[in-house]
Amino acid sequence: MAFVFWVLILCSVVGTAKITLASTRTFDIDYKKDCFRKDGQPFRFISGSIHYNRIPRVYWKDRLLKMYMAGLNTIQTYVPWNYHEPFPNKYIFEGDRDLEQFLQLANDTGLLVILRPGPYICAEWDMGGLPAWLLRKKDIILRSSDPDYIKEVDRWMEKLLPMIRPFLYQNGGPVITVQVENEYGSYFACDFNYLRHLAQLFRYHLGNEVVLFTTDGAAVSYLKCGSLQDLYATVDFGAGGNVTAAFEAQRHAEPHGPLVNSEFYTGWLDHWGEPHSLVPKGIVAKSLSEILQTGASVNLYMFIGGTNFGYWNGANTPYAPQPTSYDYDAPLTEAGDLTEKYFAIRDVIGMYSKVPEGPIPPSTPKYAYGPVKMERLRSVSDAVSLLSFSGPVNSTYPVTFTDLQQSSGFVLYRTNLPVDCSMPTALSSPLNGVHDRAYVSVDGVASGILERDKCQTINVTGKTGSQLDILVENMGRVNFGKNINDFKGLISNLTLGSEVVTAWLVYSLSIDEAVKEGVLTRGGRAEGPRASGSPLSVPAFYGGSFSIPSGIPDLPQDTYIQFPGWTKGQVWINGFNLGRYWPKRGPQVTLYVPAHILSTKAPNNVTLLELEGGPNTPTCTVEFTASPALNGTMRHTLGHNFRLFNKADLS
């Protein structure tokens, strides 16, 4: 009995000690000394951005340890709402979406965390992290005090923020600061009631001790609508800029307190059809040193970019979608490999703080598995009954992805030519209503491509009653600026000649599920003829497989897949959606293949949805190589350019 008594006393003492330890942990702002204070001592964070949603969970520990060994004491990450609530009230926080495990790993690695839970995050992520299902209320005003929007934000935050609270620094966790919204000064609404509501919501769920902050571009014009009393205002700017002038802008909003660059750009984002962004390590190192010389806190965005697997990439306006790779020319590559920029940054950090001693985890090995023969399976039109689990929707006029309660991927619109088109007849989207790319065929023969902002009219031929199929691809929702309410599909009527096209059958396609279930075996019609003089063929699936060589240790390893002779499409390996390929437009040529999706126990299945036309040869292949190619030759040039590090160019 006495033993039990002392055990209970000991447990009580230990529990009290833990509570006391947590209660003595503080992180706050010293406005008199213009600094952060951690446990009462002056503190400066040197942080790096990492997005857990762009990195497979099996590699989280590797990436975090490399960041720690670079001399960072903090990491920064977003929480994408649409990644965790793909459908209303359906939450996913397991596997690669296990946010709590990611925060715990950061803590175990010795890294503090700056958390940016939105609700809007930008991040070059589909719709800036907002769920597409919000658009079911067609007149909703996103990022505002619109009651329809606020209702959903409140419900989401009631789920998310209580999960975060135990991870706050004051509660024994790694989270030192939490951002409210994101770069709101770049948005048209300028709704202070909205910001006030979010601030109160965050305080209610997280308490009064946590440091809440905002981030905006380093100009007074952005801070005017982006900052709010009781939310600490920080700025973002990249390498090569005027550090003093940037921080002077912050001082307009925060006359006292720590100087903070919440997004110091180590590279920049890419768009299809533009050169891969490269920022020399010397420029990054010089600007970083200038920032640290001022005593400021800084977050390097990105320290590792990662990958937009599946359909998660965003887009800017005029409509310019981002590719699958989010390499960002960051210090750690998309695959987590060490770069010269990594070591240059590490050397600079070492001038201002102690860098951990010991070996740095090496770059992961890559393996070239070689070519894989691909065979045509069937066209999308032939496979529609296998792909559309719910069957067609009959509609006089086209309906959107939102109407179909589909967020991403592809929708097939089918009707019949109402008139004879023996002579080429204009099929048009007069209101630029193709969002984003439509592959048009008549009676199984490719006719052309309608593309948002670029091509609103093509000519078609066919007899009265011929089957007109239009496969519409969602290329990624706008993630920045006023156009984030980005509806997908045919969002307005098409015309044939001068007549509006009606009487549609609309198929919501569940392609990911069909690929996983392995229903896309060979069948349907053989590949039909291509239109005279046209390189196009109808969208079709191709399949192949390969086995991992036996007797070689440490396999499988990471690899890259490339597409010699292919044009544009989507690729799956063992049912995992790697993302989009588009080597004809570039700049990305290879896609990163993480080892964990490969198998040594069974053949690895490769499935392509080629949208425009595969290799015009008897044998077509894809190839697995050990080296990435992110800056390939481009055959297309967009009519606009973006200057580095100026987000105003993207609005």
Secondary structure as the mmCIF struct_conf table of DSSP 4:
data_model
#
loop_
_struct_conf.conf_type_id
_struct_conf.id
_struct_conf.beg_label_comp_id
_struct_conf.beg_label_asym_id
_struct_conf.beg_label_seq_id
_struct_conf.end_label_comp_id
_struct_conf.end_label_asym_id
_struct_conf.end_label_seq_id
HELX_RH_AL_P HELX_RH_AL_P1 ALA A 2 SER A 23
TURN_TY1_P TURN_TY1_P1 THR A 24 THR A 24
STRN STRN1 PHE A 27 ASP A 30
TURN_TY1_P TURN_TY1_P2 TYR A 31 ASP A 34
STRN STRN2 CYS A 35 LYS A 38
TURN_TY1_P TURN_TY1_P3 ASP A 39 GLY A 40
STRN STRN3 GLN A 41 PHE A 43
STRN STRN4 ILE A 46 ILE A 50
HELX_RH_3T_P HELX_RH_3T_P1 TYR A 52 ARG A 54
BEND BEND1 ILE A 55 ILE A 55
HELX_RH_3T_P HELX_RH_3T_P2 ARG A 57 TYR A 59
HELX_RH_AL_P HELX_RH_AL_P2 TRP A 60 MET A 69
TURN_TY1_P TURN_TY1_P4 ALA A 70 GLY A 71
BEND BEND2 ASN A 73 ASN A 73
STRN STRN5 THR A 74 TYR A 78
HELX_RH_AL_P HELX_RH_AL_P3 TRP A 81 HIS A 84
BEND BEND3 PRO A 86 PRO A 86
STRN STRN6 PHE A 87 PHE A 87
TURN_TY1_P TURN_TY1_P5 PRO A 88 ASN A 89
STRN STRN7 LYS A 90 LYS A 90
BEND BEND4 GLU A 94 GLU A 94
HELX_RH_3T_P HELX_RH_3T_P3 GLY A 95 ARG A 97
HELX_RH_AL_P HELX_RH_AL_P4 LEU A 99 THR A 109
TURN_TY1_P TURN_TY1_P6 GLY A 110 GLY A 110
STRN STRN8 LEU A 112 ARG A 116
BEND BEND5 PRO A 119 PRO A 119
TURN_TY1_P TURN_TY1_P7 ALA A 123 GLU A 124
STRN STRN9 TRP A 125 TRP A 125
HELX_RH_3T_P HELX_RH_3T_P4 ASP A 126 GLY A 129
HELX_RH_3T_P HELX_RH_3T_P5 ALA A 132 ARG A 136
BEND BEND6 LYS A 137 LYS A 137
TURN_TY1_P TURN_TY1_P8 LYS A 138 ASP A 139
TURN_TY1_P TURN_TY1_P9 LEU A 142 ARG A 143
BEND BEND7 SER A 144 SER A 144
HELX_RH_AL_P HELX_RH_AL_P5 PRO A 147 ILE A 164
HELX_RH_3T_P HELX_RH_3T_P6 ARG A 165 PHE A 167
STRN STRN10 LEU A 168 LEU A 168
HELX_RH_3T_P HELX_RH_3T_P7 TYR A 169 ASN A 171
TURN_TY1_P TURN_TY1_P10 GLY A 172 GLY A 172
BEND BEND8 GLY A 173 PRO A 174
STRN STRN11 VAL A 175 GLN A 179
BEND BEND9 GLU A 181 ASN A 182
HELX_RH_3T_P HELX_RH_3T_P8 TYR A 184 SER A 186
BEND BEND10 TYR A 187 PHE A 188
HELX_RH_AL_P HELX_RH_AL_P6 PHE A 192 LEU A 206
BEND BEND11 ASN A 208 VAL A 210
STRN STRN12 VAL A 211 GLY A 217
BEND BEND12 ALA A 218 ALA A 219
HELX_RH_AL_P HELX_RH_AL_P7 VAL A 220 GLY A 226
STRN STRN13 LEU A 228 LEU A 228
TURN_TY1_P TURN_TY1_P11 GLN A 229 ASP A 230
STRN STRN14 LEU A 231 LEU A 231
STRN STRN15 TYR A 232 ASP A 236
TURN_TY1_P TURN_TY1_P12 ALA A 239 GLY A 240
BEND BEND13 GLY A 241 GLY A 241
HELX_RH_AL_P HELX_RH_AL_P8 VAL A 243 ALA A 253
BEND BEND14 PRO A 255 GLY A 257
STRN STRN16 VAL A 260 TYR A 265
BEND BEND15 THR A 266 GLY A 267
TURN_TY1_P TURN_TY1_P13 TRP A 272 GLY A 273
BEND BEND16 GLU A 274 GLU A 274
HELX_LH_PP_P HELX_LH_PP_P1 PRO A 275 SER A 277
HELX_RH_AL_P HELX_RH_AL_P9 LYS A 281 GLN A 293
TURN_TY1_P TURN_TY1_P14 THR A 294 GLY A 295
STRN STRN17 SER A 297 ILE A 304
STRN STRN18 THR A 307 THR A 307
TURN_TY1_P TURN_TY1_P15 GLY A 310 TYR A 311
STRN STRN19 ASN A 313 ASN A 313
STRN STRN20 ALA A 315 ASN A 316
TURN_TY1_P TURN_TY1_P16 THR A 317 TYR A 319
STRN STRN21 ALA A 320 PRO A 321
BEND BEND17 THR A 324 THR A 324
STRN STRN22 SER A 325 SER A 325
TURN_TY1_P TURN_TY1_P17 TYR A 328 ASP A 329
BEND BEND18 PRO A 331 PRO A 331
STRN STRN23 LEU A 332 LEU A 332
TURN_TY1_P TURN_TY1_P18 GLU A 334 ALA A 335
STRN STRN24 LEU A 338 LEU A 338
HELX_RH_AL_P HELX_RH_AL_P10 GLU A 340 TYR A 352
BEND BEND19 SER A 353 SER A 353
HELX_LH_PP_P HELX_LH_PP_P2 LYS A 354 GLU A 357
BEND BEND20 GLY A 358 GLY A 358
HELX_LH_PP_P HELX_LH_PP_P3 PRO A 359 PRO A 365
STRN STRN25 LYS A 366 LYS A 366
STRN STRN26 GLY A 370 SER A 379
TURN_TY1_P TURN_TY1_P19 VAL A 380 ALA A 383
HELX_RH_AL_P HELX_RH_AL_P11 VAL A 384 LEU A 387
TURN_TY1_P TURN_TY1_P20 PHE A 389 SER A 390
STRN STRN27 VAL A 393 SER A 395
BEND BEND21 THR A 396 TYR A 397
STRN STRN28 THR A 400 THR A 400
TURN_TY1_P TURN_TY1_P21 PHE A 401 GLN A 405
BEND BEND22 SER A 408 GLY A 409
STRN STRN29 PHE A 410 ASN A 416
BEND BEND23 PRO A 418 VAL A 419
STRN STRN30 CYS A 421 SER A 428
TURN_TY1_P TURN_TY1_P22 PRO A 430 LEU A 431
STRN STRN31 VAL A 434 HIS A 435
BEND BEND24 ASP A 436 ASP A 436
STRN STRN32 ARG A 437 VAL A 442
TURN_TY1_P TURN_TY1_P23 ASP A 443 GLY A 444
STRN STRN33 VAL A 445 GLU A 451
TURN_TY1_P TURN_TY1_P24 ARG A 452 LYS A 454
STRN STRN34 CYS A 455 CYS A 455
STRN STRN35 THR A 457 GLY A 462
TURN_TY1_P TURN_TY1_P25 THR A 464 GLY A 465
STRN STRN36 GLN A 467 GLU A 473
STRN STRN37 VAL A 478 VAL A 478
BEND BEND25 PHE A 480 GLY A 481
TURN_TY1_P TURN_TY1_P26 LYS A 482 ASN A 483
STRN STRN38 GLY A 489 LEU A 490
BEND BEND26 SER A 492 SER A 492
STRN STRN39 THR A 495 LEU A 496
TURN_TY1_P TURN_TY1_P27 GLY A 497 SER A 498
STRN STRN40 GLU A 499 VAL A 500
HELX_LH_PP_P HELX_LH_PP_P4 VAL A 501 VAL A 501
STRN STRN41 TRP A 504 SER A 508
HELX_RH_AL_P HELX_RH_AL_P12 ILE A 511 GLU A 517
TURN_TY1_P TURN_TY1_P28 GLY A 518 GLY A 518
BEND BEND27 ARG A 522 ARG A 522
BEND BEND28 GLY A 524 GLY A 524
HELX_LH_PP_P HELX_LH_PP_P5 ARG A 525 GLU A 527
HELX_LH_PP_P HELX_LH_PP_P6 PRO A 529 ALA A 531
TURN_TY1_P TURN_TY1_P29 SER A 532 GLY A 533
STRN STRN42 ALA A 540 PHE A 546
HELX_LH_PP_P HELX_LH_PP_P7 ILE A 548 PRO A 549
TURN_TY1_P TURN_TY1_P30 SER A 550 GLY A 551
TURN_TY1_P TURN_TY1_P31 PRO A 553 ASP A 554
BEND BEND29 PRO A 556 PRO A 556
STRN STRN43 ASP A 558 ASP A 558
STRN STRN44 THR A 559 GLN A 562
TURN_TY1_P TURN_TY1_P32 PRO A 564 GLY A 565
BEND BEND30 LYS A 568 LYS A 568
STRN STRN45 GLY A 569 ILE A 573
TURN_TY1_P TURN_TY1_P33 ASN A 574 GLY A 575
STRN STRN46 PHE A 576 TYR A 581
TURN_TY1_P TURN_TY1_P34 PRO A 583 ARG A 585
BEND BEND31 PRO A 587 PRO A 587
STRN STRN47 LEU A 591 VAL A 593
HELX_RH_3T_P HELX_RH_3T_P9 ALA A 595 ILE A 597
BEND BEND32 THR A 600 ALA A 602
HELX_LH_PP_P HELX_LH_PP_P8 PRO A 603 PRO A 603
STRN STRN48 ASN A 604 GLU A 610
BEND BEND33 LEU A 611 GLU A 612
BEND BEND34 ASN A 616 THR A 619
STRN STRN49 CYS A 620 THR A 625
BEND BEND35 ALA A 626 SER A 627
BEND BEND36 ASN A 631 ASN A 631
BEND BEND37 ARG A 635 ARG A 635
BEND BEND38 GLY A 639 GLY A 639
TURN_TY1_P TURN_TY1_P35 LEU A 644 PHE A 645
HELX_RH_3T_P HELX_RH_3T_P10 LYS A 647 LEU A 650
#
